[in-house]
Amino acid sequence: MSRLYDAVVIGGGPGGSTVATFLARAGRRVVLLEREKFPRFHVGESLLPFSLPIFERLGVAEKVRSAGFQVKRGAYFWNEETGGIRPVDFATGIDDRHPSAYQVKRADFDHLLLSHAAESGAEIREETAVARVVFDGTRAVGVVARPRGGAEEEIRARVVVDASGQDALLSRQLGTRRFDRRLKRGALFAHYDGIRWPEDQRPGDILLPIDRGVWYWIIPFSDASCSVGAVFEPSLVRTGAGEKASLEERFDWLLARSARMTSILAGSRRTSRVFGISDYSTSSARAAGEGWALVGDAATFLDPVFSTGVFLAMAMGERAARRIDRALASRGDVRAADLQPYSREARRLVARFRRFVYAFYDPIFFEAFCTRDPFEKMRAAVTTILSGGVERVPFMSRIWIELVFLSVGFDRFRRKVGLGPKPENAAA
C-alpha cells in the first residue's frame, strides 16, 4: 500500500511552496510535485511590500534579505496621452509599515522558496508531471503523476492543493475555469542588459509607460539587467505587426511605437528569447471543494499591471494551509465546509485588487490616477492598496477609496453631459 500523505501539492511556484512550507512546519506529511526542474524562468518579477510579513511567518525572510534582490520602493506611471504622471511611493501609504519590496528574477526567488519548503520538511519531487486529480465520488483523494522517464504513479492524500499556476490543472478537469472578457489581453516580455536608467527616476522602481492602448513595464534587477514587457489587446498587434509576424517581430513593433521605450532601451541588448502569453485573466467558479483547494493563479489571475500575482499566491497559500491544518487536527480529513472560509477570504483579496485593475483600463479613472496633485488622503489610501494592503483595510481607508471612485463617477457624468473634456484612450 502506498504511503498516505496529509497533502499533495501540485506546483512549486510561490503558492505551492507556501502551502507546503506552512503545512510541513505544522508537522503534516506533505509531498509537492513540480513539473519542471528548478531554477526555471518565470514572469511576475515585481513583488509587493505586503508580501514581506508573509516571508516572516513563513520563516524565509532572512533568506530573502540575504539573497541580494533589488530593493523596490515604488512605481512610476506615465500617461503618454495626457502628459500625466503618477509616482507611487510605498512609504507614503496610509499603512506605511512596509515601505519597500523586491524586484526578483523568479528563477532565483522561486528556487529559494522551494528549497525552503524542502528544508521545512516537505517532500519535493521535481520533474514530476501531474496528469489528473483522482476522485472518489466528489472527494479528491490523490493524483496520478509521472516522473520524467518513469511510470505513472497514484499518490494518495487527505487533501489535494492545486497550485499549478496558469495550467490550472484541476479547474480545467472540473470544467470550472472561466475567462475574464474585460481583461482579454496578451503580453510579450524578455530580459535586457545595458539599459541606462533614466536620471530622473529612482533606482529600483518599476517603470510603467502607458501609450495608445499599450502599457509597458521595465523592472530592474540587482545585476543591472532588466525585465521588459508590453501588455496589449491581441488585435492591435495582429493588425500592426502582421498576422504572420514572429514573437520577436511583434515585440519589436510594440516597443518601437513608444517614444519613451525607444529612448530608455537605446543601446541595450536583449539577452533572452521573447516570451508570450495571452488570455491569462482567468478564475475558477469554485476555489475549494471536498478534499481539494486551488491556490494562486490556479484559482485566479487578474492582470500583471499592479504586480499582484506573487502576493496573492502566497496570501492564498497561507490561508489554505491554515484551514487545512485546522481540519486535519479536528477530524483527520478536509471537507468542503472546512474550506469555505478560505474560499471567502480568497475571493475578498482578489476582489479588492480587481476593482483597481478594471479601473486602470478605464481612461477616465487612469487620467485621474495620473493627476499631479491628487487629494492626499485619497492618494495614500490607494497607495496602500497597491502595496498589497488588502487583507485588513481600515474603515477610513475604505471611505477614502470609495470617494476616489465616486469622484471618477462624477467626472464621467460631467463629461457625458458635455461639461468636461473627453478622455484619452489610456490602456483601454
C-alpha positions as CSV (number, residue, x, y, z in Angstrom):
1,M,0.0,0.0,0.0
2,S,1.5,3.4,-1.0
3,R,2.0,6.0,1.7
4,L,-0.9,8.3,2.5
5,Y,0.1,11.9,2.7
6,D,-1.7,14.6,4.5
7,A,-1.5,16.8,1.5
8,V,-0.3,16.6,-2.1
9,V,0.6,20.0,-3.6
10,I,0.6,20.4,-7.4
11,G,3.2,23.1,-8.5
12,G,6.3,24.5,-6.9
13,G,5.8,28.2,-7.5
14,P,5.3,30.7,-4.6
15,G,1.7,29.5,-3.9
16,G,2.7,25.8,-3.8
17,S,5.8,26.4,-1.8
18,T,3.9,28.5,0.7
19,V,1.2,25.8,1.3
20,A,3.9,23.1,1.5
21,T,6.1,25.0,4.0
22,F,3.3,26.0,6.3
23,L,1.8,22.5,6.4
24,A,5.3,20.9,6.9
25,R,6.2,23.3,9.7
26,A,2.9,22.3,11.3
27,G,4.0,18.6,11.3
28,R,2.0,17.5,8.3
29,R,3.2,14.9,5.8
30,V,3.4,16.9,2.5
31,V,4.6,16.0,-1.0
32,L,4.9,18.7,-3.6
33,L,5.0,17.7,-7.3
34,E,6.7,20.1,-9.7
35,R,6.8,19.5,-13.5
36,E,10.0,21.5,-14.1
37,K,13.5,21.3,-12.8
38,F,14.3,24.5,-10.7
39,P,15.6,27.0,-11.3
40,R,13.5,27.9,-14.3
41,F,12.4,31.2,-16.0
42,H,9.1,32.7,-15.0
43,V,7.4,36.1,-15.4
44,G,6.0,38.1,-12.5
45,E,9.2,39.6,-11.1
46,S,8.0,42.6,-9.1
47,L,6.8,42.0,-5.6
48,L,4.6,44.0,-3.3
49,P,5.6,45.2,0.2
50,F,2.8,43.3,2.0
51,S,4.5,40.1,0.9
52,L,7.2,40.7,3.5
53,P,5.1,39.8,6.5
54,I,4.3,36.5,4.8
55,F,8.0,35.9,4.4
56,E,8.4,36.4,8.2
57,R,5.6,34.0,9.1
58,L,7.0,31.5,6.5
59,G,10.4,31.7,8.2
60,V,12.1,32.7,4.9
61,A,12.5,36.4,5.5
62,E,16.2,36.4,6.3
63,K,17.0,34.2,3.3
64,V,15.2,36.7,1.0
65,R,17.0,39.6,2.6
66,S,20.3,37.9,2.1
67,A,19.7,36.9,-1.5
68,G,20.7,40.3,-2.8
69,F,17.5,41.1,-4.7
70,Q,16.9,44.7,-5.9
71,V,15.0,46.8,-3.4
72,K,11.8,48.3,-4.8
73,R,10.3,51.3,-3.1
74,G,7.6,52.2,-5.6
75,A,6.4,52.5,-9.2
76,Y,6.2,55.3,-11.7
77,F,3.4,55.6,-14.3
78,W,3.3,57.8,-17.3
79,N,0.1,58.6,-19.2
80,E,1.6,59.5,-22.5
81,E,-1.7,60.5,-23.9
82,T,-2.3,63.4,-21.4
83,G,1.2,64.0,-20.1
84,G,0.0,62.9,-16.6
85,I,2.3,61.1,-14.2
86,R,1.8,59.0,-11.1
87,P,4.7,58.3,-8.8
88,V,3.8,55.6,-6.3
89,D,5.9,55.7,-3.1
90,F,5.0,52.8,-0.8
91,A,6.3,54.7,2.3
92,T,3.5,57.3,1.8
93,G,0.6,55.0,2.1
94,I,-1.9,55.2,5.0
95,D,-0.4,52.0,6.3
96,D,3.3,52.8,6.0
97,R,4.7,49.7,7.9
98,H,6.0,48.1,4.8
99,P,7.8,50.8,2.6
100,S,9.6,48.5,0.2
101,A,9.6,45.2,-1.6
102,Y,11.9,43.5,-4.0
103,Q,12.4,43.0,-7.8
104,V,13.3,39.4,-8.3
105,K,14.3,37.0,-11.0
106,R,11.8,34.4,-10.5
107,A,14.2,31.6,-11.3
108,D,16.2,32.5,-8.2
109,F,13.3,33.6,-6.0
110,D,11.1,30.5,-6.7
111,H,14.0,28.2,-6.2
112,L,14.7,29.8,-2.8
113,L,11.1,29.3,-1.7
114,L,11.1,25.7,-3.0
115,S,14.3,24.9,-1.2
116,H,12.9,26.4,2.0
117,A,9.9,24.1,1.7
118,A,12.2,21.1,1.5
119,E,14.2,22.3,4.5
120,S,11.0,22.8,6.4
121,G,10.2,19.1,5.9
122,A,8.1,18.9,2.7
123,E,9.0,16.2,0.2
124,I,9.8,17.8,-3.1
125,R,9.6,15.9,-6.4
126,E,10.8,17.9,-9.3
127,E,10.4,16.9,-13.0
128,T,7.1,15.1,-12.0
129,A,4.1,16.0,-14.0
130,V,0.6,15.5,-12.6
131,A,-1.8,14.0,-15.2
132,R,-5.0,14.3,-13.2
133,V,-6.6,14.5,-9.8
134,V,-8.2,11.3,-8.6
135,F,-11.7,11.4,-7.1
136,D,-13.7,9.0,-5.0
137,G,-17.2,10.3,-5.8
138,T,-17.0,14.0,-5.3
139,R,-14.0,13.9,-2.9
140,A,-10.4,14.4,-4.2
141,V,-8.2,11.6,-2.8
142,G,-4.9,12.0,-4.7
143,V,-3.3,12.4,-8.0
144,V,-1.8,10.4,-10.9
145,A,1.7,11.6,-11.6
146,R,4.6,10.6,-13.8
147,P,8.3,11.4,-13.1
148,R,10.4,12.2,-16.1
149,G,11.5,8.9,-17.6
150,G,9.3,6.9,-15.2
151,A,6.0,5.2,-15.0
152,E,2.7,6.7,-13.8
153,E,2.0,6.5,-10.1
154,E,-1.1,7.2,-8.0
155,I,-0.3,9.3,-4.9
156,R,-3.0,9.4,-2.2
157,A,-3.5,12.3,0.2
158,R,-6.2,13.6,2.6
159,V,-6.3,16.9,0.6
160,V,-5.1,18.0,-2.9
161,V,-3.9,21.6,-3.4
162,D,-3.7,22.7,-7.0
163,A,-1.0,25.5,-7.3
164,S,-0.3,24.7,-10.9
165,G,-0.4,28.3,-12.0
166,Q,-1.8,29.2,-15.4
167,D,-2.0,25.4,-16.2
168,A,-5.0,25.4,-13.8
169,L,-5.0,21.6,-13.9
170,L,-7.9,20.9,-11.5
171,S,-10.3,23.7,-12.7
172,R,-9.8,22.5,-16.3
173,Q,-10.5,18.9,-15.2
174,L,-13.6,20.0,-13.3
175,G,-14.8,22.4,-16.0
176,T,-14.9,25.4,-13.7
177,R,-12.3,27.6,-15.4
178,R,-13.5,30.8,-16.9
179,F,-12.0,33.8,-18.7
180,D,-12.5,37.4,-17.8
181,R,-13.7,39.1,-21.0
182,R,-13.0,42.5,-19.6
183,L,-9.3,41.7,-19.4
184,K,-8.7,39.9,-22.7
185,R,-5.1,40.8,-23.4
186,G,-1.8,39.5,-24.3
187,A,1.8,40.1,-23.1
188,L,5.2,39.8,-24.6
189,F,8.4,40.1,-22.5
190,A,12.1,39.5,-22.4
191,H,15.3,40.3,-20.4
192,Y,17.7,43.0,-21.4
193,D,21.2,44.2,-20.5
194,G,22.7,47.6,-20.9
195,I,19.6,49.7,-20.1
196,R,20.7,53.2,-18.9
197,W,18.4,54.0,-16.0
198,P,16.7,57.4,-16.5
199,E,18.4,60.0,-14.4
200,D,15.1,61.4,-13.1
201,Q,13.9,58.0,-11.9
202,R,14.6,56.4,-8.5
203,P,16.7,53.2,-8.9
204,G,14.8,50.1,-8.2
205,D,11.3,51.3,-9.0
206,I,9.2,49.6,-11.7
207,L,8.6,52.0,-14.7
208,L,5.3,51.8,-16.4
209,P,4.7,54.0,-19.5
210,I,1.1,53.7,-21.0
211,D,0.9,54.8,-24.6
212,R,-2.1,54.5,-27.0
213,G,-3.7,51.4,-25.6
214,V,-0.4,49.6,-24.6
215,W,1.2,49.6,-21.3
216,Y,4.9,48.7,-20.8
217,W,7.0,47.6,-17.8
218,I,10.7,47.9,-17.0
219,I,11.7,46.0,-13.9
220,P,15.4,46.5,-12.8
221,F,17.3,43.6,-11.2
222,S,20.3,43.8,-8.8
223,D,22.7,42.5,-11.5
224,A,21.8,45.6,-13.7
225,S,19.7,43.6,-16.1
226,C,16.0,44.4,-16.6
227,S,12.8,42.7,-17.4
228,V,10.9,44.5,-20.2
229,G,7.4,43.8,-21.3
230,A,4.3,45.1,-23.1
231,V,0.6,44.3,-22.5
232,F,-1.9,44.9,-25.3
233,E,-5.1,43.9,-27.0
234,P,-4.1,41.0,-29.4
235,S,-6.0,42.6,-32.3
236,L,-3.7,45.6,-32.1
237,V,-0.6,43.6,-32.7
238,R,-2.1,41.4,-35.4
239,T,-3.1,44.5,-37.3
240,G,0.1,46.4,-36.7
241,A,2.8,43.8,-36.9
242,G,1.0,41.4,-39.2
243,E,-0.7,38.0,-38.7
244,K,2.5,36.1,-39.6
245,A,5.0,38.1,-37.5
246,S,7.1,36.2,-35.0
247,L,7.0,37.0,-31.3
248,E,10.3,38.9,-31.7
249,E,8.9,41.0,-34.6
250,R,5.7,41.7,-32.7
251,F,7.6,42.7,-29.6
252,D,10.0,45.0,-31.6
253,W,6.9,46.6,-33.2
254,L,5.3,47.3,-29.9
255,L,8.5,48.8,-28.4
256,A,9.1,51.0,-31.5
257,R,5.7,52.6,-31.3
258,S,6.6,54.1,-27.9
259,A,9.0,57.0,-27.9
260,R,9.8,56.6,-24.2
261,M,10.5,52.9,-24.5
262,T,12.7,53.6,-27.6
263,S,14.7,56.1,-25.6
264,I,15.1,54.0,-22.5
265,L,16.1,50.9,-24.5
266,A,18.6,52.8,-26.7
267,G,21.9,51.0,-26.6
268,S,20.6,47.9,-24.7
269,R,20.5,44.3,-25.9
270,R,18.0,41.6,-25.5
271,T,19.6,38.6,-23.6
272,S,16.7,36.1,-23.6
273,R,14.2,34.9,-26.1
274,V,10.8,36.7,-26.3
275,F,8.1,35.0,-24.2
276,G,4.4,35.5,-24.8
277,I,1.1,34.8,-23.0
278,S,-2.5,35.6,-23.9
279,D,-5.9,35.3,-22.3
280,Y,-4.3,35.0,-19.0
281,S,-7.0,36.6,-16.9
282,T,-8.9,33.6,-15.6
283,S,-10.6,32.3,-12.5
284,S,-12.4,29.2,-11.3
285,A,-16.0,29.2,-10.3
286,R,-15.0,27.4,-7.2
287,A,-11.8,27.8,-5.1
288,A,-12.3,24.7,-3.0
289,G,-14.4,21.5,-2.5
290,E,-14.4,18.1,-0.9
291,G,-10.7,17.4,-0.3
292,W,-9.3,20.0,-2.6
293,A,-8.3,23.6,-2.9
294,L,-7.0,26.0,-5.5
295,V,-4.2,28.5,-4.8
296,G,-2.7,31.4,-6.7
297,D,-3.1,31.6,-10.4
298,A,-4.7,28.1,-10.4
299,A,-7.6,29.9,-8.6
300,T,-7.5,33.4,-10.1
301,F,-5.1,35.5,-12.1
302,L,-6.1,39.1,-12.7
303,D,-3.6,41.1,-14.7
304,P,0.1,42.0,-14.2
305,V,-0.3,45.8,-14.0
306,F,-0.2,46.1,-10.2
307,S,2.2,43.1,-9.7
308,T,-0.3,41.2,-7.6
309,G,0.5,37.6,-8.7
310,V,3.1,36.5,-6.1
311,F,1.4,38.3,-3.2
312,L,-2.0,36.7,-4.0
313,A,-0.4,33.3,-4.4
314,M,1.4,33.4,-1.1
315,A,-1.6,35.0,0.7
316,M,-3.9,32.4,-0.6
317,G,-1.4,29.7,0.2
318,E,-1.1,30.7,3.8
319,R,-4.8,30.9,4.3
320,A,-5.4,27.5,2.6
321,A,-2.7,25.9,4.7
322,R,-4.2,27.3,7.9
323,R,-7.7,25.9,7.1
324,I,-6.3,22.5,6.0
325,D,-4.2,22.1,9.2
326,R,-7.2,23.0,11.4
327,A,-9.4,20.4,9.6
328,L,-6.7,17.7,9.8
329,A,-6.3,18.4,13.5
330,S,-10.0,18.3,14.1
331,R,-11.1,15.2,12.2
332,G,-8.2,13.9,10.1
333,D,-9.8,14.8,6.8
334,V,-10.6,18.0,4.9
335,R,-14.2,18.7,3.8
336,A,-15.7,21.4,1.6
337,A,-17.2,23.1,4.7
338,D,-13.7,23.4,6.2
339,L,-12.5,25.3,3.2
340,Q,-15.5,27.6,2.8
341,P,-13.8,30.3,4.9
342,Y,-10.7,30.1,2.8
343,S,-12.8,30.5,-0.4
344,R,-14.4,33.6,1.0
345,E,-11.1,35.1,2.1
346,A,-9.5,34.4,-1.3
347,R,-12.4,36.0,-3.2
348,R,-12.2,39.1,-0.9
349,L,-8.5,39.5,-1.5
350,V,-8.9,39.2,-5.3
351,A,-12.0,41.5,-5.4
352,R,-10.2,44.4,-3.8
353,F,-7.5,44.3,-6.4
354,R,-9.9,43.5,-9.3
355,R,-11.7,46.8,-8.8
356,F,-8.4,48.7,-9.4
357,V,-7.4,46.5,-12.3
358,Y,-10.7,47.2,-14.1
359,A,-10.3,50.9,-13.3
360,F,-6.8,51.0,-14.7
361,Y,-8.2,50.3,-18.1
362,D,-10.8,53.0,-17.8
363,P,-9.4,56.1,-19.4
364,I,-11.3,58.5,-17.1
365,F,-10.0,56.7,-14.0
366,F,-6.5,56.5,-15.3
367,E,-6.5,60.2,-16.1
368,A,-7.5,60.9,-12.5
369,F,-4.9,58.4,-11.3
370,C,-2.2,60.3,-13.1
371,T,-3.3,63.7,-11.8
372,R,-0.2,65.5,-10.5
373,D,-1.7,66.7,-7.2
374,P,-4.4,64.2,-6.0
375,F,-6.0,64.8,-2.6
376,E,-3.5,63.4,-0.1
377,K,-5.7,61.0,1.8
378,M,-7.1,59.5,-1.4
379,R,-3.6,59.1,-2.8
380,A,-2.4,57.5,0.5
381,A,-5.3,55.0,0.6
382,V,-4.8,53.9,-3.0
383,T,-1.0,53.6,-2.4
384,T,-1.7,51.2,0.5
385,I,-3.9,49.0,-1.7
386,L,-1.3,49.0,-4.5
387,S,1.3,47.9,-1.8
388,G,-0.8,44.8,-1.1
389,G,-2.7,46.2,1.9
390,V,-5.9,44.4,1.1
391,E,-6.1,41.9,3.9
392,R,-7.4,44.2,6.6
393,V,-8.5,47.5,5.1
394,P,-9.2,50.1,7.9
395,F,-12.6,51.8,7.8
396,M,-11.3,55.2,7.0
397,S,-9.2,53.8,4.1
398,R,-12.4,52.3,2.7
399,I,-14.1,55.6,2.9
400,W,-11.3,57.4,1.0
401,I,-11.2,54.7,-1.6
402,E,-15.0,55.0,-2.1
403,L,-14.5,58.7,-2.5
404,V,-11.9,58.1,-5.3
405,F,-14.4,56.0,-7.3
406,L,-17.3,58.5,-6.6
407,S,-15.2,61.4,-7.8
408,V,-14.4,59.4,-11.0
409,G,-18.0,58.6,-11.5
410,F,-19.0,62.2,-11.1
411,D,-16.3,63.2,-13.6
412,R,-17.7,60.6,-16.0
413,F,-21.2,62.0,-15.7
414,R,-19.9,65.6,-16.1
415,R,-18.2,64.7,-19.4
416,K,-21.3,62.7,-20.6
417,V,-23.4,65.8,-20.3
418,G,-20.8,67.9,-22.1
419,L,-19.3,69.7,-19.1
420,G,-15.7,68.3,-19.4
421,P,-13.1,67.0,-21.9
422,K,-13.5,63.6,-23.5
423,P,-11.0,61.1,-22.1
424,E,-8.0,59.9,-24.0
425,N,-7.6,56.2,-24.9
426,A,-5.3,55.3,-21.9
427,A,-4.8,51.5,-21.8
428,A,-8.2,50.6,-23.0
